[in-house]
Amino acid sequence: MTYPKVTTDPTAGQGAVPSSPRFPRIEEGVLAYWAEDDTFRASVEQRDPGPNGENEFVFYDGPPFANGLPHYGHLLTGYVKDIVPRYQTMRGKRVERRFGWDTHGLPAELEAMRLNGIKTTDEIVEMGIDRFNDACRASVLKYTGEWRDYVTRQARWVDFDNDYKTMNPEFMESVLWAFKSLFDKGLVYEGFRVLPYCWNDETPLSNHELRMDDDVYQMRQDPAVTVGFEITSPGDLQGAKLLVWTTTPWTLPSNLAVMVGSDIDYVVVDHEGQRLVLAEARLAAYARELGDEPTVTWRGKGADLLGLVYAPPFSYFADHANAFRVVAADEAVTTTDGTGLVHSAGAFGEVDKEVTDREGIEAVMPVGKDGRFTAPVTEYAGMLVFDANLHIIDDLKTAALNPGASAVTPGTVLLRRETYDHSYPTAGAAASP
């Protein structure tokens, strides 16, 4: 077979370019020639790797999942992945391009769960880990044939016959070897990170996994509250309340600090016998509660508030070391919404964790892997954190009338209760921060 050639000579017969060429047919002719001639393999084999592989160009392809069909993003990056090895081949390098399959991770597990009617990790355990792994193996390579057709059709040169799969023992052993090598060099450490988390699947999620589907982020309505924490530091501001606004009332039992902006202007206003601290730029937003022209008894910068100690809103972690102080978080605190003071629970936000780590405040985690409260938050133990929101708000509301009836710390006040619409990741059935 000869390489398909074209000409504008109308007498050339089959090789002539018609006035209205069918490009798909031309492409298919080229692909058929490559297949019969084994052009790709020849382009690899005719180049000597060298005695020690010095003439090799190794191309590591980020492998896709094979339990779904390729989409535009896969094909677009596939062209880029094809250009680099071709260029290196033209420069005389030996470039073996083994296609790979990512067979681990949440997408593979979710697909196996869906196919087997499984909704929770407890059901996986009941089914048996071995059987579930077999189900994952069966589903994860479901579309390998379609992937081969798509990739070949886009004229990408890649070796499907000698592909690799991340579930192959040889691959897993290579990963463990690499990890051990890093460990031996002292480059591995154990730490605590804040990640998106799905309590339905009982696993943390990567940002990539949150972007797997277009509808992961959905609008939802959550309760928002403005709560005052009583300052206990001796001085002019003792007894005043630090007003914080949060759209996650369920994190208040885990409060560890209050964050402010060092250069933001703050005021103390009198309201029904109480002194309330908030950003001056947010006074108008609280005109309904404080009036159009509230009485201001103190003005200062956020820097003047740093180091003040306050009573936590709940008593569960009242003796926690280094906690319940006003700290700086200049990049995180704004006056575009809320009060200009931000409640911080170290385990439930990336910025919160960074700030509490900097301040030497160890994070607390009274929430189990199923998204339900655990000890020492006994009053809400067993409740899904979102379901606990209303109970927490009710306890904040009635604390002044029934001191000691709940774990709400005396002196804590609820100034406002409202609802807030925001975009939130759902990642399948449900996802928690």
N, C-alpha and C positions, 0 to 999 in steps of 0.2 A: 504494500500500500504506500502511495506517495502522499506527501504532506499536501493538504488541500490548498490549492493556489487559486487566485482570482485574477481576472484581466478584464479590461474594458473592450477587448476585441469581440465584436458581436459574432464572429465566425468561430470563436474558440469553443463553442458548445458548453459542456458542463461547467467549465471553469469561468465562464463569462459572468460578469455582474449584471443582473437584470436591472431594468429601470426602476423597479420597486423591489429591492432585495428583502428577503425574509431573514432578518438577523438571527432569530432563534434557530433557523435551519443551518445557517452558517456556523453558529456556535456549536450546535450539535455535531456538525461535521468535524470541527476541530477536536471536540471531546472524544469522538469516536476514533480519530486518528491517534490521539494521545494514548487511548486505552489499548489499541491494537499494537502500537509501536512501543508501548511501555516507556514513554518518554520521561516521565517523572523519575522512575527507578533508575533509568540510564543516566539521568543528570546527576544523580547521587553517586552511583557506583563508579562512574568514570573519574571521579575525583579522589585522589589518595588522601586518607586522613593524616598520613605522616606517621613516623615510628612511635611517637608519643601523643598522637592526636593533635599536634600543633596546627594542623590544617583544617581542623573541624570548627564549625560554627554551631554552637548548641543553642537551639531555640526552645525556650520554655513557654508553652502555650497554656494560658489560664483556662482550665477545662470547663466546659458547660455541664449542666445537669442533662441527662438523657431522658428524664421522665416528663419532658415537655417539648413541644416543637420549637424550632428556632424562630426568632422574630427579627425584625428589622435591625435591632441593636446588635444581635449576634452576627448577622451577615455583613453589616457595615464594618465592624471591627475585624471580621474575617478577611476582608480585602487588605487591611493594613497588615494583618499577620502574614499575609501571603507576599506582600511587597518586600519585606525585609529579608526573608530567606531567599527569595529569587535574586535579589540584589547581591547577597553574599555568594550565592552560587555562581553568578556572572563574574564575580571577582576570583573564582577558582576554589572557593571553600567547599568542603564536603558538609552538606546541611541535611541531616536526617530530621524529618518533620513528623514525629509520631503524634497522632491525634490522642487526646486524653478525655477522660470522662470523670466528672466529679460525682462520686456516688455516696458522699457523706453529707450530713447536715440536716437541718430542719426541713427543707423542701422534700427530700427523699422520705423522711419520716412522716410528714403530713400526708403525702400521697399514699403511702402504705396504710396509714390510719384511715384515710377516706375510703380506700378500696375494701378495707376489712370492717368498716362500720365501727371504728374505735374512736373514742372522743377524749379519753384521759390516759395519763401514764399508768394509773392503777390497772386499767384494762389491758395495757401492754404487758404488765407484769403477770396478770392473770392468764393472758394468752401464752406467755412464755417468751423470754428474750430470744431464744434460738429461732422459734417459729416466726417471731416478728422480724428478725434479721433476714430470714428467708423471704418473707413477704417484701421487704425493702429491696432485696437483690432482684426479685422478679419484676418489680415495678420500675426500678431506677433505670433500666436499660430498654425500656419499652419502645422508645422511638429512635434507637440507634440507626435503623435502616433509613428512616426518613431523614435523619441528620446527614447521613452519607450521601443521599440523593441531593439534598439541598446544597451541601458544601461542594460536591463535585460539579453540580450544575453551574455554580458561580465561578468555575474554572480555577478553584484553589487547589494547589498541589499539596497534599498532605497524606501521610501513611495511615490508612485505617486498618490495614491488615496486622500491623504490629503496634496497635494502640496500647495505651495503659489505662488502668482504672485505679482510682484511689482506694478501692476496697481490696485490691490485690495485696497479699501479704508482703510481697517484695517492696511495694510502694510504701506501705505502712511502716515497714522496718526502716526504710530510708529516712522517713520523717522522724522516727524515734531516734535514729542515729544522729540526725542533724540537731535534734533537740538536746540530746545528751552532750553533743560537742559544744553547744552553746552553754549548757549547764557547767560543763567542766571548765570553761573559760570564765565562769562567774558572771555570765551575761543574763542569767535567768533569776527572777525574783518573784516572790509571792506577794500579791497586793490585793487591794480592794478597789474595784472600779464600779461606777454607776453606769448601767446599760439599760436599754429598753428591755422589758421582761414580759413574757406571756405566761400568765398563771394557768391558762388552759393546757398549754403544752409543758408547763413547768420548766422553762428554759429561757436563758437570756437570748436576745436577738441582736444581730448586727444591723448597722444602718443599711447594709445591702439588702438584708432580708425584709426590712421595713419598706423597701422600694420595689419588692418583687411584683406587687400588684398595684394598679392605678388607684384602687379604692381603699388602700390601707389607711390613709389619713382621711378621716371623716369628721364632719362637724358634729359636736355633741354639746349638750347643755349641762353644766355642772354648777353646784352651789358655790358661791364665793362669800367670804366673810371678812369683816374688818374687826380685829380683836385688839384690845389693849393689854399690854403686859406691864405690871407695876415695877417701877424702878426702886431698888432697895439700897443703892449706894447713898451714903451720907452726902448731904449737900443741898443746893437750891432745888435740884430736880427730884429729890427723894419723894416718892409717892406719886409722881406723875406717871402717866401710862404711855408706853411706846406703842403707837398704833401701827399694826401691820395688816396688810391685805393679802389674802391667799385664795386661790381657786382650788386648793386641795386641802380642805379642812381635816381630812383623815391623817395628814402629816403633822398636825399640831401636837398630838401626844409625844412625838419624837423631836420636838423643837429643841435646838441646841444653841442657837445664836440669833441675833438680829443684825442684819447687814444694812449699812448706810453708805451714802456717797460722801466722801470727805469734804468736797467743795459745794455740796448742796446746801441751800439755806433752809433751816428748820425753825419751827416756832412751837411755843407752848400756848395753848388756848384754854380758857376756862369754859367748861360745859357742864351744867347741872351739878356743880360742886366738885367736879373732877378736872384735873389738868391733863391735857392730851397733847402728845408730841407727834407732829407730822411735818412734811415738807411744806414750806410756805406756798409753793406753786400748786399744791393740791387742795388748798383751802376751799376754792370755789367748787371743787368736785364734791365736797362734803357740806355744802351750804344747807342741804335739807336737814341734816342733823345739827350742825353747828351755827346756822344762821348766816346771813349775808355778810355781817361785819362782826365776827367773833372777837372777844376780848383777848388780845395777845399779851402775855405776861413775860415772855422770854423769847429772844432771838439768838441764833448762833449757827455755826457751820456744823456739818456732820463730824468734822474733826473734834468739835467740842463734846460730842456725845461718846466718842470712842472710849472703851473701857468701863462704861457704866454697867453695873450689874442689875439684873432684874429677876423677878420671880417667874419661873416657867409657867406656861398656861396650864399644864397638867403636872401632877406630882410624881409620875411614874419614874422619872429619872432625876429627881430633885437633887441627888447627891453626886451627879455626874461631874467628873473632874474637868476643870477649866471652862465649863459651859456657862450659858446664860449671861453672855456679855454682848455689848454692842461692838461690832467689828466692821472694818472697812471692806467694801467690795465695789470699788469705784466704777468698774466696767459693767457691773451687773445691775446696779441700782439706777433707776431713772425716775423722772417725774411725769412720764407720759400716762401712767395709770397707777392705781393703788394709792398708797400714802407716802411713798418715798422712803419707807422702811420696809425691808423684806425679811420675812420669817425664814429661817434656815434650818432644815433637817438634813444633816450631812449625808444620809444614805439614800436620799430620794431626789438628787439633782446633781449634775456634773459640777456646776459652779459651787453649789453648797458643799460638795465633798472637797473641792480645791480649797475653799476658804476655811473650812473646819480643820482640814489637815494642816494648813498654814498656821492656824491658831492653836494647834496641839489638842484639838477636841476630837476624841475618838467617836466614830459614828455608832449609832445604835440601830438595831434592826428587829423591831417587834412584829414583823410580818413574815409568815411562813411561805414556803414555796408554792402554796396554793392561793396566795394573795389574801389570806385571812390573818387577822390579828392573833398574836400569841402573847404569852407572858413577857413582861409584867403588865401589859395593857389588859388586865383581866376583865374590865367592864365591857370591852368590845371583843373579847376573845372569841374566835370562831366566826366572826363576821367578815365577809368580804369587805375590803377597805372602802370601796365605793358605797356599799350599803351602810357602812358605819357613819358616813358623812352626816346624815340627818340626825342620828343619835348624838353625835358629838356637838352639833349645833344646838340641839335642844338642851344639852347639859350646860353649854356655855350660856344659854339664855336664862336658865333657871338657877344658875349658881349663886347669884346674889340673893335670891329669895330663899334658897335652901342650902346654906353653907355646909359643906361636909357631906352632902348627899351624893356627890360624885368626886372624881379625882381632879376636878377643876380646882386650881390653886386660888385661894381667897385673894381678891384684888384684881383678878382677871375680869375684863368686861367685854361684852359683845356690843359693838356700836352699830354695825350694819350687817344685814343678811340680804343677799341678792342672788341672781343667777347670771351665768357667764357663758356665752357661746364661744367655743374655740375649736380649732382643728386638733384632732387627737388620733394617735395610731391605734388601729384595732387589730391588725395582724392576725387575721383568722377570727377566732371566737372572741377574744378579749386580750388586751395588753395593758400592763400596768407600768408606771415609771420605774 
